[in-house]
Amino acid sequence: MAANGTVREAIAEIGLPVSIPAMEYCTDNAAMIGRAAFSVNALSPEQALSLEIFPTGQTVQQ
């Protein structure tokens, strides 16, 4: 998301106080999303919709 120009522009227009990394430090998550889609595709719709979510990042509150 950090590399998404539309998102960057929308945030700038709103004037939210955020810190966005320089474009050179943003990576493409396409490989990760493609691999996840490949794994989920092997599941039935019921199985895919029942997957648990395990966030690994930390939320920072200001």
PDB file with one MODEL, atoms N, CA, C and O in Angstrom:
MODEL        1
ATOM      1  N   MET A   1       0.819  -1.194   0.000  1.00  0.00           N
ATOM      2  CA  MET A   1       0.000   0.000   0.000  1.00  0.00           C
ATOM      3  C   MET A   1       0.865   1.261   0.000  1.00  0.00           C
ATOM      4  O   MET A   1       0.471   2.278  -0.570  1.00  0.00           O
ATOM      5  N   ALA A   2       2.012   1.205   0.617  1.00  0.00           N
ATOM      6  CA  ALA A   2       2.853   2.397   0.721  1.00  0.00           C
ATOM      7  C   ALA A   2       3.339   2.873  -0.647  1.00  0.00           C
ATOM      8  O   ALA A   2       3.640   4.053  -0.821  1.00  0.00           O
ATOM      9  N   ALA A   3       3.416   1.962  -1.616  1.00  0.00           N
ATOM     10  CA  ALA A   3       3.867   2.331  -2.950  1.00  0.00           C
ATOM     11  C   ALA A   3       2.719   2.777  -3.856  1.00  0.00           C
ATOM     12  O   ALA A   3       2.955   3.167  -5.000  1.00  0.00           O
ATOM     13  N   ASN A   4       1.492   2.726  -3.365  1.00  0.00           N
ATOM     14  CA  ASN A   4       0.328   3.077  -4.161  1.00  0.00           C
ATOM     15  C   ASN A   4       0.204   4.597  -4.268  1.00  0.00           C
ATOM     16  O   ASN A   4      -0.081   5.275  -3.281  1.00  0.00           O
ATOM     17  N   GLY A   5       0.421   5.123  -5.476  1.00  0.00           N
ATOM     18  CA  GLY A   5       0.378   6.566  -5.699  1.00  0.00           C
ATOM     19  C   GLY A   5      -0.968   7.179  -5.374  1.00  0.00           C
ATOM     20  O   GLY A   5      -1.031   8.284  -4.836  1.00  0.00           O
ATOM     21  N   THR A   6      -2.047   6.478  -5.693  1.00  0.00           N
ATOM     22  CA  THR A   6      -3.387   6.994  -5.407  1.00  0.00           C
ATOM     23  C   THR A   6      -3.603   7.126  -3.904  1.00  0.00           C
ATOM     24  O   THR A   6      -4.165   8.117  -3.439  1.00  0.00           O
ATOM     25  N   VAL A   7      -3.158   6.129  -3.149  1.00  0.00           N
ATOM     26  CA  VAL A   7      -3.294   6.184  -1.693  1.00  0.00           C
ATOM     27  C   VAL A   7      -2.449   7.311  -1.133  1.00  0.00           C
ATOM     28  O   VAL A   7      -2.900   8.042  -0.251  1.00  0.00           O
ATOM     29  N   ARG A   8      -1.234   7.463  -1.630  1.00  0.00           N
ATOM     30  CA  ARG A   8      -0.359   8.554  -1.167  1.00  0.00           C
ATOM     31  C   ARG A   8      -1.006   9.928  -1.413  1.00  0.00           C
ATOM     32  O   ARG A   8      -0.973  10.804  -0.550  1.00  0.00           O
ATOM     33  N   GLU A   9      -1.584  10.093  -2.591  1.00  0.00           N
ATOM     34  CA  GLU A   9      -2.238  11.368  -2.929  1.00  0.00           C
ATOM     35  C   GLU A   9      -3.448  11.618  -2.036  1.00  0.00           C
ATOM     36  O   GLU A   9      -3.653  12.739  -1.570  1.00  0.00           O
ATOM     37  N   ALA A  10      -4.250  10.581  -1.795  1.00  0.00           N
ATOM     38  CA  ALA A  10      -5.442  10.725  -0.952  1.00  0.00           C
ATOM     39  C   ALA A  10      -5.057  11.113   0.471  1.00  0.00           C
ATOM     40  O   ALA A  10      -5.702  11.964   1.083  1.00  0.00           O
ATOM     41  N   ILE A  11      -4.022  10.500   0.985  1.00  0.00           N
ATOM     42  CA  ILE A  11      -3.556  10.830   2.338  1.00  0.00           C
ATOM     43  C   ILE A  11      -3.054  12.267   2.379  1.00  0.00           C
ATOM     44  O   ILE A  11      -3.332  12.996   3.331  1.00  0.00           O
ATOM     45  N   ALA A  12      -2.320  12.674   1.360  1.00  0.00           N
ATOM     46  CA  ALA A  12      -1.804  14.040   1.304  1.00  0.00           C
ATOM     47  C   ALA A  12      -2.945  15.057   1.251  1.00  0.00           C
ATOM     48  O   ALA A  12      -2.872  16.108   1.889  1.00  0.00           O
ATOM     49  N   GLU A  13      -3.999  14.745   0.489  1.00  0.00           N
ATOM     50  CA  GLU A  13      -5.145  15.654   0.378  1.00  0.00           C
ATOM     51  C   GLU A  13      -5.899  15.788   1.695  1.00  0.00           C
ATOM     52  O   GLU A  13      -6.362  16.874   2.045  1.00  0.00           O
ATOM     53  N   ILE A  14      -6.021  14.686   2.419  1.00  0.00           N
ATOM     54  CA  ILE A  14      -6.731  14.710   3.701  1.00  0.00           C
ATOM     55  C   ILE A  14      -5.905  15.444   4.755  1.00  0.00           C
ATOM     56  O   ILE A  14      -6.451  16.068   5.665  1.00  0.00           O
ATOM     57  N   GLY A  15      -4.585  15.360   4.621  1.00  0.00           N
ATOM     58  CA  GLY A  15      -3.713  16.028   5.567  1.00  0.00           C
ATOM     59  C   GLY A  15      -3.483  15.243   6.844  1.00  0.00           C
ATOM     60  O   GLY A  15      -3.213  15.823   7.896  1.00  0.00           O
ATOM     61  N   LEU A  16      -3.590  13.920   6.754  1.00  0.00           N
ATOM     62  CA  LEU A  16      -3.360  13.084   7.934  1.00  0.00           C
ATOM     63  C   LEU A  16      -1.880  13.109   8.318  1.00  0.00           C
ATOM     64  O   LEU A  16      -1.015  13.100   7.442  1.00  0.00           O
ATOM     65  N   PRO A  17      -1.585  13.141   9.606  1.00  0.00           N
ATOM     66  CA  PRO A  17      -0.183  13.113  10.039  1.00  0.00           C
ATOM     67  C   PRO A  17       0.360  11.682  10.015  1.00  0.00           C
ATOM     68  O   PRO A  17       0.291  10.971  11.017  1.00  0.00           O
ATOM     69  N   VAL A  18       0.891  11.271   8.883  1.00  0.00           N
ATOM     70  CA  VAL A  18       1.438   9.922   8.746  1.00  0.00           C
ATOM     71  C   VAL A  18       2.868   9.989   8.247  1.00  0.00           C
ATOM     72  O   VAL A  18       3.305  10.995   7.690  1.00  0.00           O
ATOM     73  N   SER A  19       3.571   8.921   8.454  1.00  0.00           N
ATOM     74  CA  SER A  19       4.943   8.808   7.975  1.00  0.00           C
ATOM     75  C   SER A  19       4.971   7.705   6.930  1.00  0.00           C
ATOM     76  O   SER A  19       4.738   6.540   7.253  1.00  0.00           O
ATOM     77  N   ILE A  20       5.253   8.056   5.686  1.00  0.00           N
ATOM     78  CA  ILE A  20       5.273   7.095   4.584  1.00  0.00           C
ATOM     79  C   ILE A  20       6.711   6.946   4.108  1.00  0.00           C
ATOM     80  O   ILE A  20       7.379   7.948   3.852  1.00  0.00           O
ATOM     81  N   PRO A  21       7.203   5.714   3.984  1.00  0.00           N
ATOM     82  CA  PRO A  21       8.586   5.515   3.540  1.00  0.00           C
ATOM     83  C   PRO A  21       8.786   5.980   2.100  1.00  0.00           C
ATOM     84  O   PRO A  21       7.853   5.995   1.297  1.00  0.00           O
ATOM     85  N   ALA A  22      10.008   6.353   1.800  1.00  0.00           N
ATOM     86  CA  ALA A  22      10.351   6.740   0.428  1.00  0.00           C
ATOM     87  C   ALA A  22      10.074   5.558  -0.497  1.00  0.00           C
ATOM     88  O   ALA A  22      10.167   4.404  -0.079  1.00  0.00           O
ATOM     89  N   MET A  23       9.734   5.842  -1.749  1.00  0.00           N
ATOM     90  CA  MET A  23       9.358   4.807  -2.708  1.00  0.00           C
ATOM     91  C   MET A  23      10.442   3.731  -2.843  1.00  0.00           C
ATOM     92  O   MET A  23      10.126   2.564  -3.071  1.00  0.00           O
ATOM     93  N   GLU A  24      11.700   4.113  -2.707  1.00  0.00           N
ATOM     94  CA  GLU A  24      12.787   3.138  -2.847  1.00  0.00           C
ATOM     95  C   GLU A  24      12.775   2.080  -1.746  1.00  0.00           C
ATOM     96  O   GLU A  24      13.388   1.022  -1.895  1.00  0.00           O
ATOM     97  N   TYR A  25      12.080   2.359  -0.643  1.00  0.00           N
ATOM     98  CA  TYR A  25      12.007   1.406   0.459  1.00  0.00           C
ATOM     99  C   TYR A  25      10.708   0.600   0.463  1.00  0.00           C
ATOM    100  O   TYR A  25      10.490  -0.213   1.360  1.00  0.00           O
ATOM    101  N   CYS A  26       9.850   0.817  -0.525  1.00  0.00           N
ATOM    102  CA  CYS A  26       8.591   0.083  -0.629  1.00  0.00           C
ATOM    103  C   CYS A  26       8.799  -1.115  -1.553  1.00  0.00           C
ATOM    104  O   CYS A  26       9.459  -1.003  -2.586  1.00  0.00           O
ATOM    105  N   THR A  27       8.236  -2.254  -1.178  1.00  0.00           N
ATOM    106  CA  THR A  27       8.388  -3.450  -1.999  1.00  0.00           C
ATOM    107  C   THR A  27       7.044  -3.871  -2.563  1.00  0.00           C
ATOM    108  O   THR A  27       5.994  -3.407  -2.120  1.00  0.00           O
ATOM    109  N   ASP A  28       7.095  -4.746  -3.532  1.00  0.00           N
ATOM    110  CA  ASP A  28       5.900  -5.254  -4.179  1.00  0.00           C
ATOM    111  C   ASP A  28       5.481  -6.546  -3.488  1.00  0.00           C
ATOM    112  O   ASP A  28       6.284  -7.471  -3.372  1.00  0.00           O
ATOM    113  N   ASN A  29       4.259  -6.620  -3.037  1.00  0.00           N
ATOM    114  CA  ASN A  29       3.764  -7.803  -2.347  1.00  0.00           C
ATOM    115  C   ASN A  29       3.131  -8.815  -3.300  1.00  0.00           C
ATOM    116  O   ASN A  29       2.476  -9.753  -2.844  1.00  0.00           O
ATOM    117  N   ALA A  30       3.307  -8.649  -4.603  1.00  0.00           N
ATOM    118  CA  ALA A  30       2.645  -9.512  -5.578  1.00  0.00           C
ATOM    119  C   ALA A  30       3.008 -10.982  -5.382  1.00  0.00           C
ATOM    120  O   ALA A  30       2.134 -11.842  -5.482  1.00  0.00           O
ATOM    121  N   ALA A  31       4.261 -11.286  -5.109  1.00  0.00           N
ATOM    122  CA  ALA A  31       4.664 -12.679  -4.931  1.00  0.00           C
ATOM    123  C   ALA A  31       3.981 -13.284  -3.708  1.00  0.00           C
ATOM    124  O   ALA A  31       3.529 -14.428  -3.750  1.00  0.00           O
ATOM    125  N   MET A  32       3.905 -12.525  -2.627  1.00  0.00           N
ATOM    126  CA  MET A  32       3.269 -13.022  -1.410  1.00  0.00           C
ATOM    127  C   MET A  32       1.776 -13.246  -1.644  1.00  0.00           C
ATOM    128  O   MET A  32       1.238 -14.274  -1.233  1.00  0.00           O
ATOM    129  N   ILE A  33       1.112 -12.317  -2.286  1.00  0.00           N
ATOM    130  CA  ILE A  33      -0.319 -12.437  -2.556  1.00  0.00           C
ATOM    131  C   ILE A  33      -0.586 -13.594  -3.516  1.00  0.00           C
ATOM    132  O   ILE A  33      -1.550 -14.338  -3.337  1.00  0.00           O
ATOM    133  N   GLY A  34       0.263 -13.748  -4.531  1.00  0.00           N
ATOM    134  CA  GLY A  34       0.106 -14.845  -5.485  1.00  0.00           C
ATOM    135  C   GLY A  34       0.239 -16.196  -4.817  1.00  0.00           C
ATOM    136  O   GLY A  34      -0.530 -17.113  -5.109  1.00  0.00           O
ATOM    137  N   ARG A  35       1.203 -16.330  -3.924  1.00  0.00           N
ATOM    138  CA  ARG A  35       1.400 -17.598  -3.214  1.00  0.00           C
ATOM    139  C   ARG A  35       0.214 -17.877  -2.296  1.00  0.00           C
ATOM    140  O   ARG A  35      -0.248 -19.016  -2.216  1.00  0.00           O
ATOM    141  N   ALA A  36      -0.275 -16.875  -1.616  1.00  0.00           N
ATOM    142  CA  ALA A  36      -1.435 -17.052  -0.734  1.00  0.00           C
ATOM    143  C   ALA A  36      -2.660 -17.458  -1.548  1.00  0.00           C
ATOM    144  O   ALA A  36      -3.422 -18.331  -1.132  1.00  0.00           O
ATOM    145  N   ALA A  37      -2.850 -16.831  -2.700  1.00  0.00           N
ATOM    146  CA  ALA A  37      -3.995 -17.160  -3.557  1.00  0.00           C
ATOM    147  C   ALA A  37      -3.895 -18.600  -4.057  1.00  0.00           C
ATOM    148  O   ALA A  37      -4.903 -19.302  -4.139  1.00  0.00           O
ATOM    149  N   PHE A  38      -2.687 -19.037  -4.388  1.00  0.00           N
ATOM    150  CA  PHE A  38      -2.482 -20.408  -4.844  1.00  0.00           C
ATOM    151  C   PHE A  38      -2.917 -21.399  -3.768  1.00  0.00           C
ATOM    152  O   PHE A  38      -3.582 -22.393  -4.061  1.00  0.00           O
ATOM    153  N   SER A  39      -2.536 -21.122  -2.515  1.00  0.00           N
ATOM    154  CA  SER A  39      -2.890 -22.016  -1.406  1.00  0.00           C
ATOM    155  C   SER A  39      -4.386 -22.005  -1.138  1.00  0.00           C
ATOM    156  O   SER A  39      -4.985 -23.059  -0.924  1.00  0.00           O
ATOM    157  N   VAL A  40      -4.990 -20.835  -1.147  1.00  0.00           N
ATOM    158  CA  VAL A  40      -6.425 -20.715  -0.860  1.00  0.00           C
ATOM    159  C   VAL A  40      -7.242 -21.339  -1.983  1.00  0.00           C
ATOM    160  O   VAL A  40      -8.325 -21.868  -1.735  1.00  0.00           O
ATOM    161  N   ASN A  41      -6.743 -21.287  -3.205  1.00  0.00           N
ATOM    162  CA  ASN A  41      -7.467 -21.843  -4.347  1.00  0.00           C
ATOM    163  C   ASN A  41      -7.697 -23.347  -4.203  1.00  0.00           C
ATOM    164  O   ASN A  41      -8.653 -23.885  -4.763  1.00  0.00           O
ATOM    165  N   ALA A  42      -6.828 -24.024  -3.457  1.00  0.00           N
ATOM    166  CA  ALA A  42      -6.957 -25.467  -3.269  1.00  0.00           C
ATOM    167  C   ALA A  42      -8.040 -25.814  -2.245  1.00  0.00           C
ATOM    168  O   ALA A  42      -8.399 -26.983  -2.109  1.00  0.00           O
ATOM    169  N   LEU A  43      -8.559 -24.834  -1.533  1.00  0.00           N
ATOM    170  CA  LEU A  43      -9.569 -25.068  -0.504  1.00  0.00           C
ATOM    171  C   LEU A  43     -10.977 -24.933  -1.077  1.00  0.00           C
ATOM    172  O   LEU A  43     -11.183 -24.291  -2.107  1.00  0.00           O
ATOM    173  N   SER A  44     -11.925 -25.539  -0.405  1.00  0.00           N
ATOM    174  CA  SER A  44     -13.325 -25.315  -0.774  1.00  0.00           C
ATOM    175  C   SER A  44     -13.699 -23.907  -0.325  1.00  0.00           C
ATOM    176  O   SER A  44     -13.022 -23.347   0.537  1.00  0.00           O
ATOM    177  N   PRO A  45     -14.755 -23.321  -0.882  1.00  0.00           N
ATOM    178  CA  PRO A  45     -15.160 -21.974  -0.448  1.00  0.00           C
ATOM    179  C   PRO A  45     -15.411 -21.897   1.058  1.00  0.00           C
ATOM    180  O   PRO A  45     -15.083 -20.894   1.691  1.00  0.00           O
ATOM    181  N   GLU A  46     -15.984 -22.938   1.625  1.00  0.00           N
ATOM    182  CA  GLU A  46     -16.256 -22.941   3.062  1.00  0.00           C
ATOM    183  C   GLU A  46     -14.955 -22.922   3.864  1.00  0.00           C
ATOM    184  O   GLU A  46     -14.838 -22.210   4.861  1.00  0.00           O
ATOM    185  N   GLN A  47     -13.987 -23.709   3.417  1.00  0.00           N
ATOM    186  CA  GLN A  47     -12.696 -23.741   4.100  1.00  0.00           C
ATOM    187  C   GLN A  47     -11.984 -22.393   3.983  1.00  0.00           C
ATOM    188  O   GLN A  47     -11.423 -21.891   4.956  1.00  0.00           O
ATOM    189  N   ALA A  48     -12.014 -21.816   2.784  1.00  0.00           N
ATOM    190  CA  ALA A  48     -11.333 -20.536   2.564  1.00  0.00           C
ATOM    191  C   ALA A  48     -11.928 -19.441   3.431  1.00  0.00           C
ATOM    192  O   ALA A  48     -11.191 -18.600   3.948  1.00  0.00           O
ATOM    193  N   LEU A  49     -13.242 -19.430   3.604  1.00  0.00           N
ATOM    194  CA  LEU A  49     -13.889 -18.395   4.395  1.00  0.00           C
ATOM    195  C   LEU A  49     -13.728 -18.604   5.898  1.00  0.00           C
ATOM    196  O   LEU A  49     -14.018 -17.705   6.687  1.00  0.00           O
ATOM    197  N   SER A  50     -13.267 -19.786   6.293  1.00  0.00           N
ATOM    198  CA  SER A  50     -13.109 -20.045   7.723  1.00  0.00           C
ATOM    199  C   SER A  50     -11.658 -19.914   8.189  1.00  0.00           C
ATOM    200  O   SER A  50     -11.349 -20.274   9.325  1.00  0.00           O
ATOM    201  N   LEU A  51     -10.770 -19.413   7.344  1.00  0.00           N
ATOM    202  CA  LEU A  51      -9.366 -19.253   7.722  1.00  0.00           C
ATOM    203  C   LEU A  51      -9.226 -18.243   8.857  1.00  0.00           C
ATOM    204  O   LEU A  51      -9.928 -17.232   8.892  1.00  0.00           O
ATOM    205  N   GLU A  52      -8.319 -18.523   9.778  1.00  0.00           N
ATOM    206  CA  GLU A  52      -8.030 -17.605  10.871  1.00  0.00           C
ATOM    207  C   GLU A  52      -7.038 -16.544  10.401  1.00  0.00           C
ATOM    208  O   GLU A  52      -6.266 -16.778   9.470  1.00  0.00           O
ATOM    209  N   ILE A  53      -7.062 -15.394  11.037  1.00  0.00           N
ATOM    210  CA  ILE A  53      -6.132 -14.310  10.724  1.00  0.00           C
ATOM    211  C   ILE A  53      -5.181 -14.150  11.904  1.00  0.00           C
ATOM    212  O   ILE A  53      -5.616 -14.036  13.051  1.00  0.00           O
ATOM    213  N   PHE A  54      -3.886 -14.140  11.618  1.00  0.00           N
ATOM    214  CA  PHE A  54      -2.880 -13.999  12.656  1.00  0.00           C
ATOM    215  C   PHE A  54      -1.959 -12.824  12.315  1.00  0.00           C
ATOM    216  O   PHE A  54      -0.906 -13.030  11.710  1.00  0.00           O
ATOM    217  N   PRO A  55      -2.335 -11.596  12.691  1.00  0.00           N
ATOM    218  CA  PRO A  55      -1.472 -10.444  12.379  1.00  0.00           C
ATOM    219  C   PRO A  55      -0.151 -10.544  13.140  1.00  0.00           C
ATOM    220  O   PRO A  55      -0.116 -10.969  14.294  1.00  0.00           O
ATOM    221  N   THR A  56       0.926 -10.148  12.479  1.00  0.00           N
ATOM    222  CA  THR A  56       2.237 -10.203  13.121  1.00  0.00           C
ATOM    223  C   THR A  56       2.815  -8.831  13.383  1.00  0.00           C
ATOM    224  O   THR A  56       3.801  -8.709  14.110  1.00  0.00           O
ATOM    225  N   GLY A  57       2.225  -7.792  12.806  1.00  0.00           N
ATOM    226  CA  GLY A  57       2.734  -6.445  13.021  1.00  0.00           C
ATOM    227  C   GLY A  57       2.236  -5.862  14.330  1.00  0.00           C
ATOM    228  O   GLY A  57       1.331  -6.407  14.961  1.00  0.00           O
ATOM    229  N   GLN A  58       2.826  -4.766  14.729  1.00  0.00           N
ATOM    230  CA  GLN A  58       2.407  -4.082  15.932  1.00  0.00           C
ATOM    231  C   GLN A  58       1.658  -2.814  15.562  1.00  0.00           C
ATOM    232  O   GLN A  58       2.029  -2.125  14.611  1.00  0.00           O
ATOM    233  N   THR A  59       0.626  -2.510  16.292  1.00  0.00           N
ATOM    234  CA  THR A  59      -0.135  -1.292  16.075  1.00  0.00           C
ATOM    235  C   THR A  59       0.492  -0.175  16.910  1.00  0.00           C
ATOM    236  O   THR A  59       0.769  -0.353  18.097  1.00  0.00           O
ATOM    237  N   VAL A  60       0.708   0.960  16.281  1.00  0.00           N
ATOM    238  CA  VAL A  60       1.305   2.084  16.982  1.00  0.00           C
ATOM    239  C   VAL A  60       0.227   3.140  17.171  1.00  0.00           C
ATOM    240  O   VAL A  60      -0.379   3.593  16.201  1.00  0.00           O
ATOM    241  N   GLN A  61      -0.011   3.525  18.396  1.00  0.00           N
ATOM    242  CA  GLN A  61      -1.005   4.562  18.679  1.00  0.00           C
ATOM    243  C   GLN A  61      -0.289   5.834  19.090  1.00  0.00           C
ATOM    244  O   GLN A  61       0.681   5.807  19.847  1.00  0.00           O
ATOM    245  N   GLN A  62      -0.789   6.951  18.576  1.00  0.00           N
ATOM    246  CA  GLN A  62      -0.173   8.248  18.913  1.00  0.00           C
ATOM    247  C   GLN A  62      -1.099   9.052  19.786  1.00  0.00           C
ATOM    248  O   GLN A  62      -0.764  10.170  20.176  1.00  0.00           O
TER     249      GLN A  62
ENDMDL
END
